[in-house]
Amino acid sequence: MLERIFKLKKHGTTVKMEALAGCTTFITMCYVVFVVPEMLSAAGMDRGALFVATCLISAISCIAMGLYANWPVGLAPGMGLNAFFAYAVVLGMGYSWEQAMGAVFWGGIGFMLLSIFKVREWIVDSIPKGLRIGITAGIGLFLALIGLKSAGIVVANPGTIVGLGDITGFAQVMASLSLFLILALSYRKMKSAVLVSIAVVTLISLVTGQVQFTGIVSLPPSIEPIFAKLDIMGSLNPDMIGVIVAFMFVNLFDTTGTLIAVGDKAGLADENGKMENMSKAMVTDGTASWVGAVVGAPTVTTYVESASGVAVGGRTGLTAVFIGLLFLLTLFLSPLAGMVPGYATAGALLYVAVLMTGSLGAMDWSDLTEAGPVVITTIMMPLSFSIANGIALGFIAYPVIKLLAGRVKEVSVSVWALAIMFALKFIIFGI
């Protein structure tokens, strides 16, 4: 049966290899069950219910990806967009988390439709490389700011807007240790570096009495406080257009890039470079985004950590099914997740920020018509505390700079359309 569904022999793999790959990927990405609930609880959502929602949607998405698309990739709520959800849309803009979840729903529906009608590939191909780099790096800086703020390393300062906090405090020292451990262990090729770092800092906090032991295994908490509580109609507010577009397009760029990178490493490309079942993988990912909003976990995306499973032999969707089953088992570890302090996960946010800002290395800085919009996009995300505004300003700047430089032919129709839409949004509805 497994051979018929996953075509193991064709892909040169075995059940044992797929199981090993699934365990490897799970270990590298399971930190999301600790980080995401901590992050989203800041938006007023129930932390126990968030833990269950994160495990459930991750399991459902991974198993669906394996059975439908036969891809060896793991899916879970994304770090960058969940930070945007909690800190920018809810805390920054003042929307309720129910309205924000409604915006995730509409963004997911749009994302799915773009995938079904194959518009997604056209959009990705027509968006300049520079803007894609700027969006990725900008989210990285946005995550860095959130991580530093949550750890108390960066604090508000009325004179200089932001300032340095008390870096000698226990939480600040532990957050720093978390980041240092992740970077050092990742350099040493330890695939579970993030998980080990969270475990070490939590253990230190437990020994020093900063957190209390509440057990390891129990029945999962109730998901009722957040399940199907999204405000679908309330999110159809003109002021939220930019938010919905941000959820849709950031996920589009992030997921597409991850699928291409992991698919290439898994040998899923034919002699012409076309990926096997790529459209099915995209539809699965797009569907998971709006289903996640219903379950109570914002914006599900494909994780680049999937490359770790591919590196040890994962080649088919059976790898993804094993990942999903492990997420289901994690449902019974809620007491362990509840013990993890916020500063233990701050290092994970900063680590992801390091990886994402690394995309700036691929930029051609000698071309100022490309570099300018990249810098605008990148710095305006953290400075405006909004991924949506950063994307909007970058898309407006790009065609205007190209036009004034006499290189308007380099601007695609889709970029002009988005630039005009974002400009009208600012003019009519403000920020």
Contacts in CASP RR format, 6 or more apart in sequence:
PFRMAT RR
TARGET T0000
AUTHOR 0000-0000-0000
METHOD contacts of the structure
MODEL  1
MLERIFKLKKHGTTVKMEALAGCTTFITMCYVVFVVPEMLSAAGMDRGAL
FVATCLISAISCIAMGLYANWPVGLAPGMGLNAFFAYAVVLGMGYSWEQA
MGAVFWGGIGFMLLSIFKVREWIVDSIPKGLRIGITAGIGLFLALIGLKS
AGIVVANPGTIVGLGDITGFAQVMASLSLFLILALSYRKMKSAVLVSIAV
VTLISLVTGQVQFTGIVSLPPSIEPIFAKLDIMGSLNPDMIGVIVAFMFV
NLFDTTGTLIAVGDKAGLADENGKMENMSKAMVTDGTASWVGAVVGAPTV
TTYVESASGVAVGGRTGLTAVFIGLLFLLTLFLSPLAGMVPGYATAGALL
YVAVLMTGSLGAMDWSDLTEAGPVVITTIMMPLSFSIANGIALGFIAYPV
IKLLAGRVKEVSVSVWALAIMFALKFIIFGI
2 8 0 8 1.000
2 15 0 8 1.000
2 318 0 8 1.000
3 9 0 8 1.000
5 67 0 8 1.000
5 70 0 8 1.000
5 318 0 8 1.000
6 18 0 8 1.000
6 66 0 8 1.000
6 70 0 8 1.000
6 316 0 8 1.000
6 317 0 8 1.000
6 318 0 8 1.000
7 70 0 8 1.000
7 316 0 8 1.000
8 14 0 8 1.000
8 15 0 8 1.000
8 18 0 8 1.000
8 316 0 8 1.000
8 318 0 8 1.000
11 315 0 8 1.000
11 316 0 8 1.000
12 315 0 8 1.000
13 313 0 8 1.000
13 314 0 8 1.000
13 315 0 8 1.000
13 316 0 8 1.000
13 318 0 8 1.000
15 318 0 8 1.000
17 312 0 8 1.000
17 313 0 8 1.000
17 314 0 8 1.000
17 315 0 8 1.000
18 72 0 8 1.000
18 313 0 8 1.000
18 314 0 8 1.000
18 315 0 8 1.000
18 316 0 8 1.000
18 317 0 8 1.000
18 318 0 8 1.000
18 319 0 8 1.000
18 322 0 8 1.000
19 318 0 8 1.000
19 322 0 8 1.000
20 312 0 8 1.000
20 313 0 8 1.000
20 314 0 8 1.000
21 72 0 8 1.000
21 309 0 8 1.000
21 310 0 8 1.000
21 312 0 8 1.000
21 313 0 8 1.000
21 314 0 8 1.000
21 315 0 8 1.000
21 319 0 8 1.000
21 322 0 8 1.000
22 72 0 8 1.000
22 309 0 8 1.000
22 314 0 8 1.000
22 319 0 8 1.000
22 320 0 8 1.000
22 322 0 8 1.000
22 323 0 8 1.000
22 326 0 8 1.000
23 322 0 8 1.000
23 326 0 8 1.000
24 191 0 8 1.000
24 308 0 8 1.000
24 309 0 8 1.000
24 311 0 8 1.000
24 312 0 8 1.000
25 72 0 8 1.000
25 73 0 8 1.000
25 74 0 8 1.000
25 303 0 8 1.000
25 305 0 8 1.000
25 306 0 8 1.000
25 308 0 8 1.000
25 309 0 8 1.000
25 319 0 8 1.000
25 323 0 8 1.000
26 322 0 8 1.000
26 323 0 8 1.000
26 324 0 8 1.000
26 326 0 8 1.000
26 327 0 8 1.000
27 191 0 8 1.000
27 192 0 8 1.000
27 195 0 8 1.000
28 191 0 8 1.000
28 192 0 8 1.000
28 194 0 8 1.000
28 195 0 8 1.000
28 305 0 8 1.000
28 308 0 8 1.000
28 309 0 8 1.000
29 74 0 8 1.000
29 76 0 8 1.000
29 303 0 8 1.000
29 305 0 8 1.000
29 306 0 8 1.000
29 323 0 8 1.000
30 195 0 8 1.000
30 326 0 8 1.000
30 327 0 8 1.000
30 330 0 8 1.000
31 194 0 8 1.000
31 195 0 8 1.000
31 198 0 8 1.000
31 345 0 8 1.000
31 348 0 8 1.000
32 54 0 8 1.000
32 58 0 8 1.000
32 76 0 8 1.000
32 77 0 8 1.000
32 78 0 8 1.000
32 79 0 8 1.000
33 51 0 8 1.000
33 54 0 8 1.000
33 55 0 8 1.000
33 58 0 8 1.000
33 327 0 8 1.000
33 330 0 8 1.000
33 333 0 8 1.000
33 337 0 8 1.000
34 198 0 8 1.000
34 337 0 8 1.000
34 340 0 8 1.000
34 344 0 8 1.000
34 345 0 8 1.000
35 79 0 8 1.000
35 345 0 8 1.000
35 348 0 8 1.000
35 349 0 8 1.000
36 50 0 8 1.000
36 54 0 8 1.000
36 76 0 8 1.000
36 77 0 8 1.000
36 78 0 8 1.000
36 79 0 8 1.000
36 82 0 8 1.000
36 297 0 8 1.000
37 47 0 8 1.000
37 48 0 8 1.000
37 50 0 8 1.000
37 51 0 8 1.000
37 54 0 8 1.000
37 337 0 8 1.000
37 338 0 8 1.000
38 47 0 8 1.000
38 340 0 8 1.000
38 342 0 8 1.000
38 345 0 8 1.000
39 79 0 8 1.000
39 82 0 8 1.000
39 83 0 8 1.000
39 86 0 8 1.000
39 146 0 8 1.000
39 345 0 8 1.000
39 349 0 8 1.000
40 50 0 8 1.000
40 82 0 8 1.000
40 85 0 8 1.000
40 86 0 8 1.000
40 97 0 8 1.000
40 298 0 8 1.000
41 47 0 8 1.000
41 50 0 8 1.000
42 86 0 8 1.000
42 87 0 8 1.000
42 90 0 8 1.000
42 91 0 8 1.000
42 150 0 8 1.000
43 85 0 8 1.000
43 86 0 8 1.000
43 90 0 8 1.000
43 91 0 8 1.000
43 97 0 8 1.000
43 100 0 8 1.000
44 90 0 8 1.000
44 97 0 8 1.000
45 97 0 8 1.000
45 225 0 8 1.000
45 226 0 8 1.000
45 296 0 8 1.000
46 221 0 8 1.000
46 225 0 8 1.000
46 226 0 8 1.000
47 338 0 8 1.000
48 221 0 8 1.000
48 334 0 8 1.000
48 337 0 8 1.000
48 338 0 8 1.000
49 221 0 8 1.000
49 222 0 8 1.000
49 223 0 8 1.000
49 224 0 8 1.000
49 225 0 8 1.000
49 226 0 8 1.000
49 227 0 8 1.000
49 296 0 8 1.000
50 226 0 8 1.000
50 296 0 8 1.000
50 297 0 8 1.000
51 220 0 8 1.000
51 221 0 8 1.000
51 334 0 8 1.000
51 337 0 8 1.000
51 338 0 8 1.000
52 220 0 8 1.000
52 221 0 8 1.000
52 222 0 8 1.000
52 223 0 8 1.000
52 331 0 8 1.000
52 334 0 8 1.000
53 223 0 8 1.000
53 226 0 8 1.000
53 227 0 8 1.000
53 292 0 8 1.000
53 295 0 8 1.000
53 296 0 8 1.000
53 297 0 8 1.000
54 76 0 8 1.000
54 77 0 8 1.000
54 297 0 8 1.000
55 220 0 8 1.000
55 327 0 8 1.000
55 328 0 8 1.000
55 330 0 8 1.000
55 331 0 8 1.000
56 223 0 8 1.000
56 295 0 8 1.000
56 297 0 8 1.000
56 327 0 8 1.000
56 328 0 8 1.000
56 331 0 8 1.000
57 76 0 8 1.000
57 77 0 8 1.000
57 288 0 8 1.000
57 291 0 8 1.000
57 292 0 8 1.000
57 295 0 8 1.000
57 296 0 8 1.000
57 297 0 8 1.000
57 300 0 8 1.000
58 74 0 8 1.000
58 75 0 8 1.000
58 76 0 8 1.000
58 77 0 8 1.000
58 300 0 8 1.000
58 323 0 8 1.000
58 324 0 8 1.000
58 327 0 8 1.000
59 324 0 8 1.000
59 325 0 8 1.000
59 327 0 8 1.000
59 328 0 8 1.000
60 288 0 8 1.000
60 291 0 8 1.000
60 295 0 8 1.000
60 324 0 8 1.000
61 74 0 8 1.000
61 75 0 8 1.000
61 76 0 8 1.000
61 284 0 8 1.000
61 285 0 8 1.000
61 288 0 8 1.000
61 291 0 8 1.000
61 300 0 8 1.000
62 73 0 8 1.000
62 74 0 8 1.000
62 75 0 8 1.000
62 320 0 8 1.000
62 321 0 8 1.000
62 323 0 8 1.000
62 324 0 8 1.000
62 327 0 8 1.000
63 320 0 8 1.000
63 321 0 8 1.000
63 324 0 8 1.000
63 325 0 8 1.000
64 284 0 8 1.000
64 287 0 8 1.000
64 288 0 8 1.000
65 71 0 8 1.000
65 73 0 8 1.000
65 74 0 8 1.000
65 75 0 8 1.000
65 281 0 8 1.000
65 284 0 8 1.000
65 285 0 8 1.000
65 288 0 8 1.000
65 302 0 8 1.000
65 317 0 8 1.000
65 320 0 8 1.000
66 72 0 8 1.000
66 316 0 8 1.000
66 317 0 8 1.000
66 318 0 8 1.000
66 319 0 8 1.000
66 320 0 8 1.000
66 321 0 8 1.000
67 317 0 8 1.000
67 321 0 8 1.000
68 280 0 8 1.000
68 283 0 8 1.000
68 284 0 8 1.000
69 277 0 8 1.000
69 280 0 8 1.000
69 281 0 8 1.000
69 283 0 8 1.000
69 284 0 8 1.000
69 317 0 8 1.000
70 276 0 8 1.000
70 277 0 8 1.000
70 280 0 8 1.000
70 316 0 8 1.000
70 317 0 8 1.000
71 259 0 8 1.000
71 262 0 8 1.000
71 263 0 8 1.000
71 266 0 8 1.000
71 268 0 8 1.000
71 277 0 8 1.000
71 280 0 8 1.000
71 281 0 8 1.000
71 316 0 8 1.000
71 317 0 8 1.000
71 320 0 8 1.000
72 262 0 8 1.000
72 266 0 8 1.000
72 306 0 8 1.000
72 309 0 8 1.000
72 310 0 8 1.000
72 314 0 8 1.000
72 315 0 8 1.000
72 316 0 8 1.000
72 317 0 8 1.000
72 318 0 8 1.000
72 319 0 8 1.000
72 320 0 8 1.000
73 258 0 8 1.000
73 259 0 8 1.000
73 262 0 8 1.000
73 263 0 8 1.000
73 281 0 8 1.000
73 302 0 8 1.000
73 303 0 8 1.000
73 306 0 8 1.000
73 319 0 8 1.000
73 320 0 8 1.000
74 302 0 8 1.000
74 303 0 8 1.000
74 305 0 8 1.000
74 306 0 8 1.000
74 320 0 8 1.000
74 323 0 8 1.000
74 324 0 8 1.000
75 284 0 8 1.000
75 285 0 8 1.000
75 288 0 8 1.000
75 300 0 8 1.000
75 301 0 8 1.000
75 302 0 8 1.000
75 303 0 8 1.000
75 320 0 8 1.000
76 300 0 8 1.000
76 301 0 8 1.000
76 303 0 8 1.000
76 327 0 8 1.000
77 292 0 8 1.000
77 297 0 8 1.000
77 298 0 8 1.000
77 299 0 8 1.000
77 300 0 8 1.000
77 301 0 8 1.000
78 298 0 8 1.000
78 299 0 8 1.000
78 300 0 8 1.000
78 301 0 8 1.000
78 303 0 8 1.000
79 143 0 8 1.000
79 348 0 8 1.000
79 349 0 8 1.000
79 352 0 8 1.000
80 139 0 8 1.000
80 140 0 8 1.000
80 142 0 8 1.000
80 143 0 8 1.000
80 250 0 8 1.000
80 352 0 8 1.000
80 387 0 8 1.000
81 247 0 8 1.000
81 250 0 8 1.000
81 251 0 8 1.000
81 298 0 8 1.000
81 299 0 8 1.000
81 301 0 8 1.000
81 387 0 8 1.000
82 298 0 8 1.000
82 299 0 8 1.000
83 142 0 8 1.000
83 143 0 8 1.000
83 146 0 8 1.000
83 349 0 8 1.000
84 139 0 8 1.000
84 142 0 8 1.000
84 246 0 8 1.000
84 247 0 8 1.000
84 250 0 8 1.000
84 386 0 8 1.000
84 387 0 8 1.000
84 388 0 8 1.000
85 97 0 8 1.000
85 100 0 8 1.000
85 101 0 8 1.000
85 104 0 8 1.000
85 298 0 8 1.000
85 299 0 8 1.000
86 97 0 8 1.000
87 146 0 8 1.000
87 385 0 8 1.000
88 142 0 8 1.000
88 385 0 8 1.000
88 386 0 8 1.000
88 387 0 8 1.000
88 388 0 8 1.000
89 95 0 8 1.000
89 100 0 8 1.000
89 103 0 8 1.000
89 243 0 8 1.000
90 96 0 8 1.000
90 97 0 8 1.000
90 100 0 8 1.000
92 385 0 8 1.000
92 386 0 8 1.000
93 243 0 8 1.000
93 386 0 8 1.000
95 103 0 8 1.000
95 240 0 8 1.000
95 243 0 8 1.000
96 231 0 8 1.000
98 229 0 8 1.000
98 230 0 8 1.000
98 231 0 8 1.000
99 231 0 8 1.000
99 234 0 8 1.000
99 235 0 8 1.000
99 237 0 8 1.000
99 240 0 8 1.000
100 235 0 8 1.000
100 243 0 8 1.000
100 298 0 8 1.000
101 229 0 8 1.000
101 230 0 8 1.000
101 231 0 8 1.000
101 235 0 8 1.000
101 293 0 8 1.000
101 296 0 8 1.000
101 298 0 8 1.000
102 230 0 8 1.000
102 231 0 8 1.000
102 232 0 8 1.000
102 234 0 8 1.000
102 235 0 8 1.000
102 293 0 8 1.000
103 235 0 8 1.000
103 240 0 8 1.000
103 243 0 8 1.000
103 244 0 8 1.000
103 247 0 8 1.000
104 230 0 8 1.000
104 247 0 8 1.000
104 289 0 8 1.000
104 290 0 8 1.000
104 292 0 8 1.000
104 293 0 8 1.000
104 298 0 8 1.000
104 299 0 8 1.000
105 230 0 8 1.000
105 232 0 8 1.000
105 235 0 8 1.000
105 290 0 8 1.000
105 293 0 8 1.000
105 294 0 8 1.000
106 232 0 8 1.000
106 235 0 8 1.000
106 236 0 8 1.000
106 244 0 8 1.000
106 247 0 8 1.000
106 290 0 8 1.000
107 244 0 8 1.000
107 245 0 8 1.000
107 247 0 8 1.000
107 248 0 8 1.000
107 251 0 8 1.000
107 289 0 8 1.000
107 290 0 8 1.000
108 247 0 8 1.000
108 248 0 8 1.000
108 251 0 8 1.000
108 286 0 8 1.000
108 289 0 8 1.000
108 290 0 8 1.000
108 293 0 8 1.000
108 299 0 8 1.000
109 290 0 8 1.000
110 248 0 8 1.000
111 120 0 8 1.000
111 247 0 8 1.000
111 248 0 8 1.000
111 251 0 8 1.000
111 252 0 8 1.000
111 285 0 8 1.000
111 286 0 8 1.000
111 289 0 8 1.000
111 290 0 8 1.000
112 283 0 8 1.000
112 286 0 8 1.000
112 287 0 8 1.000
112 289 0 8 1.000
112 290 0 8 1.000
113 119 0 8 1.000
114 120 0 8 1.000
114 123 0 8 1.000
114 248 0 8 1.000
114 252 0 8 1.000
115 279 0 8 1.000
115 282 0 8 1.000
115 283 0 8 1.000
115 285 0 8 1.000
115 286 0 8 1.000
116 283 0 8 1.000
118 279 0 8 1.000
120 252 0 8 1.000
120 256 0 8 1.000
120 282 0 8 1.000
122 414 0 8 1.000
123 249 0 8 1.000
123 252 0 8 1.000
123 414 0 8 1.000
124 252 0 8 1.000
124 253 0 8 1.000
124 256 0 8 1.000
126 412 0 8 1.000
126 413 0 8 1.000
126 414 0 8 1.000
126 415 0 8 1.000
127 253 0 8 1.000
127 412 0 8 1.000
127 414 0 8 1.000
127 415 0 8 1.000
128 370 0 8 1.000
128 373 0 8 1.000
128 398 0 8 1.000
128 410 0 8 1.000
128 412 0 8 1.000
128 415 0 8 1.000
129 362 0 8 1.000
129 370 0 8 1.000
130 363 0 8 1.000
130 370 0 8 1.000
130 373 0 8 1.000
130 374 0 8 1.000
131 373 0 8 1.000
131 374 0 8 1.000
131 377 0 8 1.000
131 394 0 8 1.000
131 395 0 8 1.000
131 398 0 8 1.000
131 415 0 8 1.000
132 253 0 8 1.000
133 359 0 8 1.000
133 360 0 8 1.000
133 362 0 8 1.000
133 363 0 8 1.000
133 374 0 8 1.000
134 359 0 8 1.000
134 360 0 8 1.000
134 373 0 8 1.000
134 374 0 8 1.000
134 377 0 8 1.000
134 378 0 8 1.000
135 249 0 8 1.000
135 250 0 8 1.000
135 253 0 8 1.000
135 377 0 8 1.000
135 391 0 8 1.000
136 253 0 8 1.000
136 254 0 8 1.000
136 356 0 8 1.000
136 359 0 8 1.000
137 356 0 8 1.000
137 357 0 8 1.000
137 358 0 8 1.000
137 359 0 8 1.000
137 360 0 8 1.000
137 374 0 8 1.000
137 377 0 8 1.000
137 378 0 8 1.000
138 356 0 8 1.000
138 357 0 8 1.000
138 377 0 8 1.000
138 378 0 8 1.000
138 379 0 8 1.000
138 381 0 8 1.000
138 382 0 8 1.000
138 387 0 8 1.000
138 390 0 8 1.000
139 250 0 8 1.000
139 356 0 8 1.000
139 381 0 8 1.000
139 387 0 8 1.000
140 352 0 8 1.000
140 353 0 8 1.000
140 356 0 8 1.000
140 357 0 8 1.000
141 353 0 8 1.000
141 357 0 8 1.000
141 378 0 8 1.000
141 379 0 8 1.000
141 381 0 8 1.000
141 382 0 8 1.000
142 381 0 8 1.000
142 382 0 8 1.000
142 385 0 8 1.000
142 387 0 8 1.000
143 349 0 8 1.000
143 350 0 8 1.000
143 352 0 8 1.000
143 353 0 8 1.000
143 356 0 8 1.000
144 349 0 8 1.000
144 350 0 8 1.000
144 353 0 8 1.000
144 357 0 8 1.000
144 382 0 8 1.000
145 154 0 8 1.000
145 382 0 8 1.000
145 385 0 8 1.000
146 349 0 8 1.000
147 153 0 8 1.000
147 175 0 8 1.000
147 346 0 8 1.000
147 347 0 8 1.000
147 349 0 8 1.000
147 350 0 8 1.000
147 353 0 8 1.000
148 154 0 8 1.000
148 346 0 8 1.000
148 350 0 8 1.000
149 155 0 8 1.000
150 175 0 8 1.000
150 342 0 8 1.000
150 343 0 8 1.000
150 346 0 8 1.000
150 349 0 8 1.000
151 171 0 8 1.000
151 172 0 8 1.000
151 175 0 8 1.000
151 176 0 8 1.000
151 342 0 8 1.000
151 343 0 8 1.000
151 346 0 8 1.000
151 347 0 8 1.000
152 165 0 8 1.000
152 166 0 8 1.000
152 171 0 8 1.000
152 172 0 8 1.000
152 175 0 8 1.000
153 164 0 8 1.000
153 165 0 8 1.000
153 167 0 8 1.000
153 172 0 8 1.000
153 175 0 8 1.000
153 176 0 8 1.000
154 162 0 8 1.000
154 163 0 8 1.000
154 164 0 8 1.000
154 165 0 8 1.000
155 162 0 8 1.000
155 163 0 8 1.000
155 164 0 8 1.000
155 165 0 8 1.000
156 162 0 8 1.000
156 163 0 8 1.000
157 163 0 8 1.000
165 172 0 8 1.000
166 172 0 8 1.000
167 173 0 8 1.000
167 176 0 8 1.000
170 208 0 8 1.000
170 210 0 8 1.000
171 341 0 8 1.000
171 343 0 8 1.000
172 343 0 8 1.000
174 201 0 8 1.000
174 204 0 8 1.000
174 205 0 8 1.000
174 341 0 8 1.000
174 343 0 8 1.000
174 344 0 8 1.000
175 343 0 8 1.000
175 344 0 8 1.000
175 346 0 8 1.000
175 347 0 8 1.000
177 200 0 8 1.000
177 201 0 8 1.000
177 204 0 8 1.000
178 197 0 8 1.000
178 198 0 8 1.000
178 200 0 8 1.000
178 201 0 8 1.000
178 343 0 8 1.000
178 344 0 8 1.000
178 345 0 8 1.000
178 346 0 8 1.000
178 347 0 8 1.000
178 348 0 8 1.000
179 197 0 8 1.000
179 346 0 8 1.000
179 347 0 8 1.000
179 350 0 8 1.000
179 351 0 8 1.000
181 193 0 8 1.000
181 196 0 8 1.000
181 197 0 8 1.000
181 200 0 8 1.000
181 201 0 8 1.000
182 193 0 8 1.000
182 194 0 8 1.000
182 197 0 8 1.000
182 347 0 8 1.000
182 348 0 8 1.000
182 351 0 8 1.000
183 351 0 8 1.000
183 354 0 8 1.000
185 193 0 8 1.000
185 196 0 8 1.000
185 197 0 8 1.000
186 193 0 8 1.000
186 351 0 8 1.000
190 196 0 8 1.000
191 308 0 8 1.000
193 351 0 8 1.000
194 348 0 8 1.000
194 351 0 8 1.000
197 344 0 8 1.000
197 347 0 8 1.000
197 348 0 8 1.000
198 340 0 8 1.000
198 344 0 8 1.000
198 345 0 8 1.000
198 348 0 8 1.000
201 341 0 8 1.000
201 343 0 8 1.000
201 344 0 8 1.000
202 211 0 8 1.000
202 339 0 8 1.000
202 340 0 8 1.000
202 341 0 8 1.000
202 344 0 8 1.000
205 211 0 8 1.000
205 341 0 8 1.000
205 344 0 8 1.000
206 212 0 8 1.000
206 213 0 8 1.000
206 339 0 8 1.000
210 341 0 8 1.000
211 339 0 8 1.000
211 340 0 8 1.000
211 341 0 8 1.000
212 339 0 8 1.000
213 339 0 8 1.000
214 335 0 8 1.000
214 338 0 8 1.000
214 339 0 8 1.000
215 335 0 8 1.000
215 336 0 8 1.000
215 339 0 8 1.000
216 333 0 8 1.000
216 335 0 8 1.000
216 336 0 8 1.000
217 332 0 8 1.000
217 333 0 8 1.000
217 335 0 8 1.000
217 336 0 8 1.000
218 332 0 8 1.000
218 334 0 8 1.000
218 335 0 8 1.000
219 332 0 8 1.000
220 331 0 8 1.000
220 332 0 8 1.000
220 334 0 8 1.000
221 334 0 8 1.000
223 295 0 8 1.000
223 296 0 8 1.000
226 296 0 8 1.000
227 294 0 8 1.000
227 295 0 8 1.000
227 296 0 8 1.000
228 294 0 8 1.000
228 296 0 8 1.000
229 296 0 8 1.000
230 293 0 8 1.000
230 294 0 8 1.000
230 296 0 8 1.000
235 244 0 8 1.000
238 428 0 8 1.000
238 429 0 8 1.000
239 429 0 8 1.000
239 430 0 8 1.000
241 425 0 8 1.000
241 429 0 8 1.000
242 388 0 8 1.000
242 392 0 8 1.000
242 422 0 8 1.000
242 425 0 8 1.000
243 388 0 8 1.000
245 388 0 8 1.000
245 391 0 8 1.000
245 421 0 8 1.000
245 422 0 8 1.000
246 387 0 8 1.000
246 388 0 8 1.000
246 391 0 8 1.000
247 289 0 8 1.000
247 298 0 8 1.000
247 299 0 8 1.000
249 391 0 8 1.000
250 387 0 8 1.000
250 391 0 8 1.000
251 286 0 8 1.000
251 289 0 8 1.000
251 299 0 8 1.000
251 301 0 8 1.000
254 301 0 8 1.000
254 302 0 8 1.000
255 282 0 8 1.000
255 285 0 8 1.000
255 286 0 8 1.000
255 301 0 8 1.000
255 302 0 8 1.000
256 282 0 8 1.000
258 301 0 8 1.000
258 302 0 8 1.000
258 303 0 8 1.000
258 304 0 8 1.000
258 306 0 8 1.000
259 275 0 8 1.000
259 278 0 8 1.000
259 281 0 8 1.000
259 282 0 8 1.000
259 285 0 8 1.000
259 302 0 8 1.000
260 275 0 8 1.000
261 304 0 8 1.000
261 307 0 8 1.000
262 302 0 8 1.000
262 304 0 8 1.000
262 306 0 8 1.000
262 307 0 8 1.000
262 310 0 8 1.000
263 269 0 8 1.000
263 275 0 8 1.000
263 310 0 8 1.000
264 275 0 8 1.000
265 307 0 8 1.000
265 310 0 8 1.000
265 311 0 8 1.000
266 310 0 8 1.000
266 314 0 8 1.000
266 315 0 8 1.000
267 315 0 8 1.000
268 275 0 8 1.000
268 276 0 8 1.000
268 277 0 8 1.000
268 278 0 8 1.000
269 275 0 8 1.000
269 276 0 8 1.000
270 276 0 8 1.000
275 281 0 8 1.000
281 302 0 8 1.000
285 300 0 8 1.000
285 301 0 8 1.000
285 302 0 8 1.000
288 300 0 8 1.000
289 299 0 8 1.000
289 300 0 8 1.000
289 301 0 8 1.000
291 300 0 8 1.000
292 298 0 8 1.000
292 299 0 8 1.000
292 300 0 8 1.000
293 299 0 8 1.000
304 355 0 8 1.000
309 319 0 8 1.000
310 319 0 8 1.000
360 374 0 8 1.000
360 378 0 8 1.000
363 370 0 8 1.000
363 371 0 8 1.000
363 374 0 8 1.000
364 370 0 8 1.000
364 371 0 8 1.000
365 371 0 8 1.000
369 401 0 8 1.000
369 402 0 8 1.000
369 405 0 8 1.000
369 407 0 8 1.000
372 397 0 8 1.000
372 401 0 8 1.000
373 394 0 8 1.000
373 397 0 8 1.000
373 398 0 8 1.000
373 401 0 8 1.000
376 390 0 8 1.000
376 393 0 8 1.000
376 394 0 8 1.000
376 397 0 8 1.000
377 390 0 8 1.000
377 391 0 8 1.000
377 393 0 8 1.000
377 394 0 8 1.000
377 397 0 8 1.000
380 389 0 8 1.000
380 390 0 8 1.000
380 393 0 8 1.000
380 394 0 8 1.000
381 387 0 8 1.000
381 389 0 8 1.000
381 390 0 8 1.000
381 391 0 8 1.000
384 390 0 8 1.000
384 393 0 8 1.000
384 431 0 8 1.000
386 431 0 8 1.000
389 431 0 8 1.000
391 422 0 8 1.000
392 422 0 8 1.000
392 425 0 8 1.000
392 426 0 8 1.000
393 422 0 8 1.000
395 415 0 8 1.000
395 418 0 8 1.000
395 419 0 8 1.000
395 422 0 8 1.000
396 419 0 8 1.000
396 422 0 8 1.000
396 423 0 8 1.000
398 411 0 8 1.000
398 415 0 8 1.000
398 419 0 8 1.000
399 408 0 8 1.000
399 411 0 8 1.000
399 415 0 8 1.000
399 416 0 8 1.000
399 419 0 8 1.000
400 419 0 8 1.000
402 408 0 8 1.000
402 410 0 8 1.000
402 411 0 8 1.000
403 411 0 8 1.000
END
